[in-house]
Amino acid sequence: MQKILILINDGPYGTEKAYNGLRLANQLNKAHEDVEVRIFLMADAATCAIPGQVTPNGYYNIERMLKYSINKGAKVKICGSCADARGIKNKELIEGAEISTMAELTQWVVDSDKMVTF
């Protein structure tokens, strides 16, 4: 099974990097059942995993996109020090997303066949 790591650095809104990273993750999940998708949220992207996001009608919703990825089997991890710096380490997260470490990201990088950064 091929493993693809998607590293997202920007917050859920303001730029479209999180949106585009999750679009790629969701297309991979849809079109390639033989691919393991891994998503690592760093810096402001740590806030992508906070539940209860409300967006205007017709606007993309990162929470829904992330939940779709998780429901399709993607693994989602959040940088622990990034979460700490933003005051979200001990807050509720989207089900299936979990706080992680730089050591775990390092292992994912070494163990992945491809890595894409947003």
RAFEN-V281509 format. One line per field, one symbol per residue. phi: phi as a letter, one per 30 degrees, with the letter a starting at -180 (. if undefined). psi: psi as a letter, one per 30 degrees, with the letter a starting at -180 (. if undefined). burial: # if it has 24 or more other ideal C-beta (glycine too) atoms within 12 Angstrom, else .. Layout:
BEGIN
phi = ???
psi = ???
burial = ???
END
This chain:
BEGIN
phi = .dcbccccccddbjbcddedddddeddeddcbddcccbbccbhddeddcddidcbdeicdbdeddddeedddjdcbbbeddddedcicdcddceejcbdbbddddedddddddbbbcb
psi = kkkkkjkkfllflelgeeeeeeeeeeeeeefifgkjkkkkklbfffffgklgkkllkfkljeeeeeeeeefggkkklkkeeeeefgggeglklkkfklkaleeeeeeeeefkelkkk.
burial = ..###########...##########.##.....################..........###.######.#########.##..#.#....##..####....#..#...#..##.#
END
